[in-house]
Amino acid sequence: MAEIDTKKIVDKIKEIASPICESVGVDLYWVELAGSLKHPIVRIYIDAVDGIGIDDCVAVSQRLSPVLDVEDAIHGSYDLEVSSPGVNRILRDCKDFRVHKGEIAKVKMSEAQDGRRNFKGRIKSCDERVLSLEVDGRDVSLPLSEIDRANLEYEF
């Protein structure tokens, strides 16, 4: 799938899924399009203050699936998966980093920073341009625009 097409499809799914999630009493956390052209997978991540249970996932799935079919958001057949973001949840933006300040994050950069692309450290702060992590006892500043992917790392 071309990048523009994927973004357009994901945006359409978000537009459809958001009010359905609200009607169930959960928040739409993330939409991901995976799989292949022949067999796409639509992954919907939902969240709520009190957490997500299987009943929440089933309710969203049952309400969302027929609407996606009618709206023809994804041409042809696809698999729909609805789940919680989990303990190793994706961190999407500065707001997510701020909410999880003090927790451990695993960050993959699109371009090397100080000779490396992968960082794991405690979230110290985030502003609109820079994420600050404590990595191996030292502070590291990472430009938000260069973050390829970030997620929480569960501490045992």
TORPAMI-936031 format. One record per residue (C-alpha): y, z, x; residue in one letter; residue number from 1. Coordinates in Angstrom, 1 decimal. Example, Ala and Ser with C-alpha at 12.3 -4.5 7.8 and 13.67 -1.06 7.14 Angstrom:
BEGIN
[rec [-4.5; 7.8; 12.3]; "A"; 1]
[rec [-1.1; 7.1; 13.7]; "S"; 2]
//
This chain:
BEGIN
[rec [0.0; 0.0; 0.0]; "M"; 1]
[rec [3.5; -0.8; 1.3]; "A"; 2]
[rec [5.6; 2.2; 2.0]; "E"; 3]
[rec [8.2; 1.2; -0.7]; "I"; 4]
[rec [5.5; 0.8; -3.3]; "D"; 5]
[rec [3.9; 4.1; -2.5]; "T"; 6]
[rec [7.3; 5.9; -2.8]; "K"; 7]
[rec [8.0; 4.1; -6.0]; "K"; 8]
[rec [4.6; 5.1; -7.5]; "I"; 9]
[rec [5.0; 8.7; -6.3]; "V"; 10]
[rec [8.5; 8.9; -7.8]; "D"; 11]
[rec [7.2; 7.6; -11.1]; "K"; 12]
[rec [4.4; 10.1; -11.2]; "I"; 13]
[rec [6.8; 13.0; -10.4]; "K"; 14]
[rec [9.0; 11.8; -13.3]; "E"; 15]
[rec [6.0; 11.9; -15.7]; "I"; 16]
[rec [4.3; 15.0; -14.3]; "A"; 17]
[rec [7.3; 17.3; -14.1]; "S"; 18]
[rec [7.9; 17.9; -17.9]; "P"; 19]
[rec [4.2; 18.1; -18.5]; "I"; 20]
[rec [3.9; 20.9; -15.9]; "C"; 21]
[rec [6.9; 22.6; -17.4]; "E"; 22]
[rec [5.2; 22.5; -20.9]; "S"; 23]
[rec [2.1; 24.2; -19.4]; "V"; 24]
[rec [4.3; 26.9; -17.7]; "G"; 25]
[rec [3.9; 25.8; -14.1]; "V"; 26]
[rec [6.0; 24.0; -11.5]; "D"; 27]
[rec [5.3; 20.6; -10.0]; "L"; 28]
[rec [5.1; 21.4; -6.3]; "Y"; 29]
[rec [4.0; 18.2; -4.7]; "W"; 30]
[rec [2.6; 14.7; -5.5]; "V"; 31]
[rec [0.5; 12.8; -3.0]; "E"; 32]
[rec [-1.0; 9.4; -3.2]; "L"; 33]
[rec [-4.2; 9.1; -1.1]; "A"; 34]
[rec [-7.3; 7.0; -0.9]; "G"; 35]
[rec [-7.3; 3.2; -0.7]; "S"; 36]
[rec [-5.9; 0.3; -2.6]; "L"; 37]
[rec [-9.2; -0.2; -4.3]; "K"; 38]
[rec [-9.7; 3.5; -5.1]; "H"; 39]
[rec [-6.4; 5.5; -5.2]; "P"; 40]
[rec [-6.4; 9.3; -5.5]; "I"; 41]
[rec [-3.4; 10.9; -7.2]; "V"; 42]
[rec [-3.1; 14.6; -6.1]; "R"; 43]
[rec [-0.9; 16.8; -8.1]; "I"; 44]
[rec [-0.1; 20.3; -6.6]; "Y"; 45]
[rec [1.2; 22.9; -9.1]; "I"; 46]
[rec [2.6; 26.4; -8.5]; "D"; 47]
[rec [3.7; 29.4; -10.4]; "A"; 48]
[rec [5.2; 32.8; -9.5]; "V"; 49]
[rec [2.0; 34.5; -10.6]; "D"; 50]
[rec [-0.3; 32.0; -9.0]; "G"; 51]
[rec [-2.4; 29.2; -10.3]; "I"; 52]
[rec [-5.8; 29.4; -12.0]; "G"; 53]
[rec [-8.3; 26.8; -12.9]; "I"; 54]
[rec [-7.1; 26.8; -16.5]; "D"; 55]
[rec [-3.7; 25.8; -15.4]; "D"; 56]
[rec [-5.1; 22.9; -13.4]; "C"; 57]
[rec [-7.3; 21.8; -16.3]; "V"; 58]
[rec [-4.3; 22.0; -18.8]; "A"; 59]
[rec [-2.1; 19.8; -16.5]; "V"; 60]
[rec [-4.9; 17.3; -15.9]; "S"; 61]
[rec [-5.8; 17.0; -19.6]; "Q"; 62]
[rec [-2.2; 16.4; -20.6]; "R"; 63]
[rec [-1.2; 14.2; -17.6]; "L"; 64]
[rec [-4.1; 11.8; -17.4]; "S"; 65]
[rec [-3.5; 10.0; -20.7]; "P"; 66]
[rec [0.2; 9.8; -20.1]; "V"; 67]
[rec [-0.3; 8.2; -16.6]; "L"; 68]
[rec [-2.7; 5.7; -18.2]; "D"; 69]
[rec [-0.2; 4.8; -21.0]; "V"; 70]
[rec [2.7; 4.6; -18.6]; "E"; 71]
[rec [0.6; 2.5; -16.2]; "D"; 72]
[rec [2.0; 4.4; -13.3]; "A"; 73]
[rec [-1.0; 3.4; -11.2]; "I"; 74]
[rec [-2.4; 0.0; -11.8]; "H"; 75]
[rec [-6.2; 0.0; -12.3]; "G"; 76]
[rec [-8.5; 3.0; -11.9]; "S"; 77]
[rec [-7.7; 6.1; -9.9]; "Y"; 78]
[rec [-8.9; 9.7; -9.5]; "D"; 79]
[rec [-6.6; 12.5; -10.6]; "L"; 80]
[rec [-6.8; 15.8; -8.8]; "E"; 81]
[rec [-4.8; 18.8; -9.8]; "V"; 82]
[rec [-4.7; 22.0; -7.7]; "S"; 83]
[rec [-2.6; 24.8; -6.3]; "S"; 84]
[rec [-0.9; 24.2; -2.9]; "P"; 85]
[rec [-3.2; 26.9; -1.5]; "G"; 86]
[rec [-2.6; 29.4; 1.3]; "V"; 87]
[rec [-1.9; 26.6; 3.8]; "N"; 88]
[rec [0.6; 25.0; 1.6]; "R"; 89]
[rec [2.7; 22.1; 2.6]; "I"; 90]
[rec [6.3; 23.0; 3.5]; "L"; 91]
[rec [8.5; 20.2; 2.2]; "R"; 92]
[rec [12.1; 21.2; 2.9]; "D"; 93]
[rec [14.5; 23.8; 4.2]; "C"; 94]
[rec [14.1; 25.8; 0.9]; "K"; 95]
[rec [10.4; 26.1; 1.5]; "D"; 96]
[rec [10.9; 27.3; 5.1]; "F"; 97]
[rec [13.4; 29.9; 3.9]; "R"; 98]
[rec [11.1; 31.2; 1.2]; "V"; 99]
[rec [8.4; 31.7; 3.8]; "H"; 100]
[rec [10.6; 33.1; 6.6]; "K"; 101]
[rec [8.5; 35.4; 8.8]; "G"; 102]
[rec [5.3; 33.5; 8.2]; "E"; 103]
[rec [3.4; 31.3; 10.6]; "I"; 104]
[rec [4.0; 27.5; 10.2]; "A"; 105]
[rec [2.2; 24.6; 11.8]; "K"; 106]
[rec [4.7; 21.7; 12.4]; "V"; 107]
[rec [4.0; 18.1; 13.5]; "K"; 108]
[rec [7.0; 16.2; 14.7]; "M"; 109]
[rec [7.4; 12.4; 14.5]; "S"; 110]
[rec [8.9; 12.3; 17.9]; "E"; 111]
[rec [8.2; 14.6; 20.9]; "A"; 112]
[rec [10.4; 17.6; 21.4]; "Q"; 113]
[rec [10.3; 19.2; 24.8]; "D"; 114]
[rec [7.3; 17.0; 25.6]; "G"; 115]
[rec [5.2; 18.0; 22.6]; "R"; 116]
[rec [4.8; 17.0; 19.0]; "R"; 117]
[rec [2.8; 19.9; 17.6]; "N"; 118]
[rec [4.2; 23.5; 17.2]; "F"; 119]
[rec [2.8; 26.6; 15.7]; "K"; 120]
[rec [5.0; 29.6; 15.3]; "G"; 121]
[rec [6.8; 32.2; 13.1]; "R"; 122]
[rec [9.5; 30.8; 10.9]; "I"; 123]
[rec [12.8; 32.4; 11.9]; "K"; 124]
[rec [15.4; 30.4; 10.0]; "S"; 125]
[rec [16.3; 27.0; 8.6]; "C"; 126]
[rec [19.6; 25.3; 7.9]; "D"; 127]
[rec [20.2; 21.8; 6.6]; "E"; 128]
[rec [19.5; 20.3; 10.0]; "R"; 129]
[rec [17.4; 22.6; 12.1]; "V"; 130]
[rec [14.2; 24.7; 11.7]; "L"; 131]
[rec [14.0; 27.6; 14.1]; "S"; 132]
[rec [10.5; 28.9; 15.1]; "L"; 133]
[rec [9.3; 31.6; 17.5]; "E"; 134]
[rec [6.6; 29.8; 19.5]; "V"; 135]
[rec [4.8; 31.7; 22.2]; "D"; 136]
[rec [7.5; 34.3; 22.5]; "G"; 137]
[rec [10.4; 31.9; 22.7]; "R"; 138]
[rec [12.8; 30.3; 20.1]; "D"; 139]
[rec [12.3; 26.6; 19.4]; "V"; 140]
[rec [14.8; 24.5; 17.4]; "S"; 141]
[rec [13.3; 21.5; 15.6]; "L"; 142]
[rec [15.4; 18.9; 13.8]; "P"; 143]
[rec [14.3; 18.7; 10.2]; "L"; 144]
[rec [14.8; 15.0; 10.2]; "S"; 145]
[rec [12.1; 14.7; 12.8]; "E"; 146]
[rec [9.4; 16.8; 11.1]; "I"; 147]
[rec [6.5; 14.6; 10.1]; "D"; 148]
[rec [4.4; 17.3; 8.4]; "R"; 149]
[rec [4.5; 21.1; 8.1]; "A"; 150]
[rec [2.4; 23.7; 6.4]; "N"; 151]
[rec [1.8; 27.4; 6.4]; "L"; 152]
[rec [-0.9; 28.7; 8.6]; "E"; 153]
[rec [-2.8; 31.6; 6.9]; "Y"; 154]
[rec [-2.9; 34.8; 9.1]; "E"; 155]
[rec [-6.2; 36.7; 9.0]; "F"; 156]
//
